[in-house]
Amino acid sequence: MSSLYLPELLERIAQLLRRHFEATRITVNRWRPSEPLVAEVLLADDPRHPTPPPGTRVPLAGSLAGRAIEARQPVMVERLGSGASELLEEPLLAQLGYGALASFPLLVGDEVLGTMDIAHPAAQGLLHQCFRGAQRVAQLIAISLHNSLMVDEIQRLNRLLRQENARLKQHIQQTLADQRYVAESPAMAAVVDDARRVGPSETTVFIRGETGTGKEGLARLVHECSQRVGGPFVPVNLGAIPESLIESELFGHEKGSFSGASKRKIGRFEQAGGGTLFLDEVGDAPAGVQVKLLRAVQEREIMRVGAEQPTKVDFRLVAATNRPLEQMVDSGSFRSDLYYRLNIYPIHLPPLRDRPEDLRPLVEHFIERHSKRLNRLPPKLPVDLWAVLARYPWPGNVRELENYVERALLLSPADMLTVPNLPGSRTMASDPVALGVASPTIAAFDDQVHDLLERALGKTGGRIYGPGGAAKLLGLKPTTLQGKLRRYGLR
């Protein structure tokens, strides 16, 4: 019965105690460590006297239960006459007129959960007959009460976990909404169709495209269309990991396998168990790692650094590169067997210059996202913005466009977007409305921001907070503005 909830458990305990003890009153008290002189009566059984409602708090100062808790031992008193001081110290029980009373602490290890109190109206000696049995029963009640409280605690933690899980899902959905894959051109529509077609399978996907075209975003789309969407999506950029650490990062290591390996580490392949592993810039993998990658992809097993036995792994692989792997295979810098193992379902991402139809939705998407992050309303867009953006070739593709939009938002203190210079083009922006000064003409981004912040401080007399402060003028949080002032050495 130790898995019963507390009210059910105490009711069952009362039934059993009534069956086995010739006592009139049996009370189980829960003791609160934060209030050591207070007991909470959860159940009291006596047909002659009203039962205190659950949650009734009875003072224990000087009472028998208080002594039992303090001593961690059972305590018993018997009334030898009407003047028995021990019993009269407990006002509640003295009024009931019992002849004998025993209090048994409910102990689990060193923890006191409460007491079991037995009162009997008979004369001296009768309670002694059940003292030893009652002590054993108190031990069992303590274990049952502890387990029941653990059930309550598990239920409480499960409720917190469900709430946290709901908040996490909401955050993930919001993040995915912020990172939705924008593709409205015919070329990108075909790419998205390919991703959705191959998504439900377990086939390895190989994404090719220039840097900044959105290969990780497409890999996430493949993961979201797969049966592994409930599992993790683990991205790893092979070009960003030092060659001396890449093997441990990918496959993990055992404790003591090398200097500094103080404990076992789980690699990215194992982290992706049940989900999708995205290997970005796979063309940058060193020759020694390519051999282990081939085995992991082919056999679905890895060998941790320092391990003696291989470990089976369950993952779906999506790889990507911006390098010409065919030429690397011909030159011998990339293994041909690994190339053919990766190139099962290739998807080519066209550069941004070949899909100008995506410029407008991408810019609007980035403005909405970064405006939220900067805690400001999205500004209005200049009429000639699209023509100027379409003339620029965007060698950095979508990543360069996003950085450009973020820079434009930082330079736009007013309702109208102030657009900075593009390399090789003239600025479109007139003077910023909010500052009433000429627009920046310095090409360097840091110089532009420094100049803008300096002029904002000059216009507000160095004031940051309040309606007339520089933060309000620039459309930024005061704390954000203070961080930027420190970064650019302004006071």
C-alpha positions in Angstrom: 0.0 0.0 0.0 3.0 2.3 0.0 2.1 3.6 -3.4 -1.2 5.0 -2.2 -1.7 8.7 -2.1 -1.5 10.2 1.4 -5.2 10.5 2.3 -5.9 6.9 1.1 -2.9 5.6 2.9 -3.9 7.2 6.2 -7.4 5.9 5.9 -6.1 2.4 5.3 -3.7 2.7 8.3 -6.7 3.7 10.5 -8.6 0.6 9.5 -5.7 -1.7 10.2 -5.0 -0.1 13.6 -8.6 -0.3 14.7 -8.5 -4.0 13.8 -5.4 -4.8 15.8 -5.3 -2.5 18.8 -7.8 -2.1 21.6 -7.4 1.6 21.7 -10.0 4.4 21.6 -8.0 7.1 19.8 -5.3 6.7 17.1 -3.7 9.8 15.6 -1.2 10.1 12.9 0.6 13.5 12.9 2.8 14.9 10.2 5.7 16.9 11.6 7.0 20.0 9.7 10.7 20.5 10.1 10.4 24.2 9.4 8.0 24.4 12.4 9.2 21.8 14.8 6.6 22.7 17.5 3.6 22.3 15.2 1.9 19.0 14.0 -0.6 18.7 11.3 -3.3 16.2 12.2 -4.0 14.3 9.0 -6.3 11.6 10.6 -7.7 11.0 14.0 -10.1 8.1 14.7 -12.4 8.2 17.8 -16.1 7.6 17.6 -16.7 9.5 20.8 -15.0 12.7 19.8 -15.1 14.7 16.6 -12.2 14.2 14.2 -10.1 17.3 13.5 -10.4 18.1 9.8 -7.3 17.4 7.6 -4.8 20.2 7.9 -5.7 21.0 11.6 -2.5 22.3 13.3 -2.0 21.3 16.9 0.7 22.9 19.1 3.3 20.3 20.3 5.1 22.4 22.9 5.5 20.3 26.0 3.4 17.5 24.5 4.2 13.9 24.4 4.5 13.9 20.6 7.0 16.7 20.9 9.1 14.7 23.3 9.0 11.6 21.1 10.2 13.7 18.1 13.0 15.3 20.1 14.2 12.0 21.7 13.7 10.0 18.5 12.3 7.3 20.8 8.7 6.1 21.8 7.3 7.8 24.9 4.4 6.6 27.1 2.6 8.0 30.1 -0.2 6.7 32.2 -2.5 8.7 34.4 -2.1 7.5 38.0 -4.6 10.0 39.2 -6.3 13.2 38.3 -3.1 15.2 38.9 -0.8 13.5 36.4 1.3 16.4 35.2 2.6 14.7 32.1 -0.9 14.2 30.7 -2.2 17.6 31.8 0.6 19.3 29.8 -1.3 18.2 26.7 -4.5 20.3 26.9 -6.3 18.5 24.1 -5.7 15.0 25.4 -6.3 15.9 29.0 -9.8 17.1 28.1 -10.5 13.7 26.5 -9.9 11.9 29.8 -7.7 9.0 28.7 -5.9 6.8 31.1 -2.8 6.0 29.0 -1.0 7.6 26.0 1.9 6.4 23.9 3.6 8.4 21.1 5.8 6.7 18.5 8.1 8.8 16.2 7.8 7.8 12.5 11.4 7.6 11.5 13.0 6.8 8.2 16.8 7.0 8.8 17.4 10.2 10.6 14.3 11.9 9.2 11.2 12.3 11.4 8.0 12.3 9.4 5.7 12.6 12.3 4.2 10.5 15.2 1.7 7.8 15.7 -0.2 8.4 19.0 -2.4 5.8 20.7 -4.7 6.7 23.6 -6.5 4.2 25.9 -9.0 4.9 28.6 -8.2 1.8 30.6 -6.2 1.5 33.8 -2.4 1.1 34.2 -0.7 -1.7 32.3 -3.1 -2.3 29.5 -1.2 -0.2 27.0 2.0 -2.0 27.8 0.6 -5.1 26.2 0.6 -3.6 22.7 3.6 -1.3 23.1 6.1 -3.6 21.3 3.7 -4.4 18.5 2.8 -0.8 18.1 6.4 0.2 17.8 6.9 -2.3 14.9 3.7 -0.9 13.3 5.1 2.6 13.6 8.2 1.5 11.7 6.0 0.2 8.8 3.8 3.2 8.8 6.9 5.4 8.6 8.1 3.5 5.5 4.7 3.7 3.9 4.3 7.3 4.7 7.7 8.1 3.3 6.9 6.2 0.1 3.6 7.9 -0.2 5.3 11.3 0.2 7.7 10.3 -2.5 4.8 9.5 -4.8 3.4 12.9 -4.1 6.8 14.4 -4.8 7.1 12.5 -8.0 3.7 13.7 -9.1 4.7 17.3 -8.2 7.9 17.0 -10.2 6.0 15.4 -13.1 3.6 18.4 -13.1 6.6 20.8 -13.2 8.2 18.7 -15.9 5.0 18.8 -18.0 4.8 22.6 -17.5 8.5 23.0 -18.4 8.0 20.7 -21.4 5.0 22.8 -22.6 7.1 26.0 -22.2 10.0 24.4 -24.1 7.7 23.2 -26.9 6.3 26.7 -27.2 9.8 28.2 -27.3 10.9 25.7 -30.0 7.8 26.5 -32.0 8.5 30.2 -31.7 12.2 29.6 -32.6 11.1 27.5 -35.7 8.7 30.2 -36.6 11.5 32.8 -36.4 13.8 30.5 -38.4 11.2 29.3 -41.0 12.6 28.5 -44.4 11.7 31.3 -46.8 11.6 30.1 -50.4 9.2 31.7 -52.9 11.2 31.5 -56.1 10.7 28.6 -58.5 14.3 27.4 -58.0 13.8 27.3 -54.2 10.4 25.8 -54.5 12.0 22.9 -56.3 14.6 22.6 -53.6 11.9 22.5 -50.9 10.0 19.8 -52.8 13.1 17.7 -52.9 13.6 18.1 -49.2 10.1 17.1 -48.4 10.2 14.2 -50.8 13.3 12.7 -49.2 12.4 13.7 -45.6 10.3 10.7 -44.6 13.0 8.2 -45.7 16.2 7.3 -44.0 18.3 8.2 -47.0 21.5 10.2 -46.6 21.0 13.8 -48.0 24.0 15.7 -49.4 23.4 19.5 -49.7 25.6 21.4 -52.1 25.8 25.2 -52.3 27.8 28.3 -51.8 28.6 29.6 -48.3 25.6 31.5 -46.7 22.9 29.9 -48.9 21.1 28.3 -46.0 22.3 24.7 -45.9 21.6 24.2 -42.2 18.1 25.6 -42.6 17.4 23.1 -45.4 18.9 20.3 -43.2 16.5 21.3 -40.5 13.6 21.1 -43.0 14.6 17.6 -43.9 14.7 16.7 -40.2 11.2 18.2 -39.6 9.8 16.2 -42.6 11.3 12.9 -41.3 9.9 10.3 -38.9 12.8 11.4 -36.5 11.3 14.9 -35.9 10.8 14.0 -32.2 14.5 13.3 -31.9 17.4 15.7 -31.7 18.8 17.7 -34.5 22.6 17.9 -33.9 24.5 20.3 -36.2 28.3 20.2 -36.3 30.6 22.3 -38.5 33.7 20.3 -39.3 35.5 23.4 -40.5 35.2 25.1 -37.1 36.7 22.3 -35.0 40.5 22.1 -34.5 42.0 19.1 -36.1 43.4 17.8 -32.8 39.8 17.8 -31.2 37.6 16.8 -34.1 37.8 13.0 -33.5 36.9 13.4 -29.8 34.1 15.9 -30.7 32.5 13.6 -33.2 33.0 10.2 -31.6 33.6 10.9 -28.0 36.3 9.6 -25.7 36.7 7.3 -22.6 38.0 8.5 -19.3 41.8 8.6 -19.2 42.1 8.1 -23.0 44.4 11.2 -23.2 45.7 14.0 -21.0 42.7 16.1 -19.7 40.1 13.3 -20.4 38.8 13.3 -16.8 35.5 11.6 -17.6 33.8 9.9 -20.5 32.4 12.2 -23.2 29.6 11.4 -25.6 30.3 12.5 -29.1 28.0 14.2 -31.6 27.1 10.8 -33.3 25.7 9.5 -30.0 24.0 12.8 -29.2 22.1 12.4 -32.4 20.7 9.0 -31.4 17.1 8.7 -32.7 17.5 12.0 -34.6 19.4 13.7 -37.3 23.1 14.5 -37.5 24.1 17.4 -39.7 27.7 17.4 -40.8 28.4 20.9 -42.3 31.5 21.6 -44.3 32.3 17.9 -44.6 34.9 18.7 -47.2 37.1 20.1 -44.4 37.3 16.7 -42.6 41.0 15.6 -42.2 42.1 12.4 -44.0 42.3 10.5 -40.7 38.8 11.4 -39.7 37.4 10.6 -43.2 38.1 6.9 -42.6 36.1 6.9 -39.3 33.3 8.9 -40.9 33.1 6.2 -43.6 32.8 3.4 -41.0 30.2 5.4 -39.0 28.1 6.1 -42.1 28.4 2.6 -43.5 28.2 0.4 -40.4 26.3 2.7 -38.1 28.9 2.2 -35.3 31.6 4.3 -33.9 34.7 3.8 -31.8 35.2 6.3 -29.0 38.8 7.5 -28.5 40.4 5.1 -26.0 37.6 2.5 -26.2 38.1 -1.2 -26.8 34.7 -2.0 -28.3 32.6 -0.2 -30.9 29.3 1.5 -30.1 26.2 1.2 -32.2 24.6 4.4 -33.1 21.1 5.2 -34.6 21.1 8.4 -36.6 20.0 10.0 -39.9 22.8 11.8 -41.8 22.5 15.1 -43.7 25.9 16.4 -44.9 26.7 19.7 -46.7 29.7 21.4 -48.3 30.5 24.4 -50.4 33.7 22.8 -51.8 34.2 21.0 -55.2 34.4 17.5 -53.8 34.7 16.0 -57.3 38.0 17.8 -57.8 39.1 16.9 -54.3 38.4 13.2 -55.1 40.5 13.5 -58.3 43.4 15.1 -56.4 43.2 12.6 -53.6 42.4 15.0 -50.8 38.9 13.5 -50.3 38.1 9.7 -50.2 36.1 8.6 -53.1 34.3 5.8 -51.1 33.2 8.4 -48.6 32.1 10.8 -51.4 29.9 8.1 -53.0 28.5 7.1 -49.6 27.4 10.7 -48.9 26.2 11.6 -52.4 23.1 9.4 -52.4 20.5 12.1 -52.6 22.2 15.4 -53.6 20.3 18.7 -53.4 21.8 21.9 -54.9 21.1 25.2 -53.3 21.1 28.0 -55.8 22.9 31.3 -54.8 20.8 34.3 -53.9 21.8 36.2 -57.1 20.0 33.5 -59.2 16.7 33.8 -57.3 15.9 37.5 -56.9 12.3 36.7 -56.2 13.4 35.7 -52.7 14.9 39.1 -51.8 11.7 40.7 -50.7 10.3 37.9 -48.5 13.8 37.3 -47.0 14.2 41.0 -46.1 10.8 41.3 -44.6 11.4 38.1 -42.6 14.8 39.4 -41.3 13.3 42.8 -40.4 10.5 41.1 -38.4 12.9 38.8 -36.6 15.6 41.3 -35.7 13.1 44.0 -34.7 11.7 41.6 -32.1 15.2 41.0 -30.8 15.9 44.7 -30.6 12.5 45.3 -28.9 11.4 47.9 -31.5 8.7 48.2 -34.2 9.6 47.2 -37.7 10.5 50.4 -39.7 9.0 51.5 -43.0 11.0 50.5 -46.1 12.2 53.0 -48.7 10.5 52.8 -52.1 13.7 52.3 -54.1 15.0 49.6 -51.7 14.2 46.6 -53.8 15.8 48.0 -57.0 19.1 48.7 -55.2 19.1 45.3 -53.5 18.4 43.5 -56.8 21.5 45.2 -58.5 23.9 43.8 -55.8 25.3 40.3 -56.5 25.3 39.2 -52.8 28.4 37.1 -52.8 27.7 36.1 -49.2 24.2 35.1 -50.1 21.5 34.9 -47.5 23.9 35.3 -44.5 25.2 38.5 -46.0 21.7 39.8 -46.6 20.7 39.0 -43.0 23.8 40.8 -41.6 23.0 43.8 -43.9 19.4 44.0 -42.7 20.5 43.9 -39.0 23.1 46.6 -39.7 20.4 48.7 -41.3 18.1 48.3 -38.3 20.9 49.5 -36.0 21.4 52.6 -38.1 17.7 53.4 -38.3 16.6 55.4 -35.2 13.4 56.6 -36.9 10.4 55.0 -38.4 12.1 54.8 -41.9 14.8 52.2 -42.5 18.1 53.9 -43.0 20.0 51.7 -45.5 23.8 51.7 -45.3 26.1 51.6 -48.4 26.5 48.4 -50.3 30.0 47.7 -51.6 30.4 49.5 -54.9 27.1 51.4 -54.6 25.9 54.8 -53.3 23.8 55.0 -50.2 20.1 55.3 -50.7 19.4 56.9 -47.3 18.6 60.5 -46.8 19.2 62.0 -43.4 17.8 60.1 -40.5 14.5 61.8 -39.5 15.0 61.3 -35.7 18.4 62.8 -35.5 17.9 65.6 -38.1 21.5 65.2 -39.4 23.0 63.9 -42.6 23.3 60.2 -43.1 26.6 58.5 -42.5 28.9 58.4 -45.5 31.7 56.3 -43.9 31.8 52.8 -45.4 33.1 50.9 -42.4 30.3 49.6 -40.3 32.0 50.2 -36.9 32.7 53.8 -37.9 29.1 54.3 -39.0 27.7 53.0 -35.7 30.3 55.0 -33.6 29.3 58.2 -35.5 25.6 57.5 -35.1 25.9 56.9 -31.3 28.1 60.0 -30.9 25.6 62.2 -32.6 22.7 60.7 -30.7 24.5 61.5 -27.4 25.3 65.0 -28.6 21.6 65.7 -29.5 20.4 64.5 -26.1 23.2 66.0 -24.1 24.5 62.6 -23.0 21.2 61.5 -21.6 20.3 57.8 -22.1 17.1 57.2 -20.1 13.7 58.8 -20.4 11.5 60.3 -23.1 14.3 62.6 -24.3 17.1 60.1 -24.0 19.3 58.7 -26.6 17.8 55.2 -26.1 14.3 56.5 -27.0 15.8 58.4 -30.0 17.5 55.3 -31.4 14.7 52.9 -30.6 16.8 50.8 -28.4 16.6 49.5 -24.8 18.7 51.7 -22.5 20.8 48.7 -21.3 21.4 47.7 -25.0 22.5 51.2 -25.7 24.9 51.3 -22.7 26.4 48.0 -23.9 27.1 49.5 -27.4 28.5 52.7 -25.8 31.0 50.6 -23.8 31.9 48.6 -26.9 32.7 51.7 -29.0 34.4 53.6 -26.1 31.7 56.3 -25.7 30.5 57.8 -22.4 
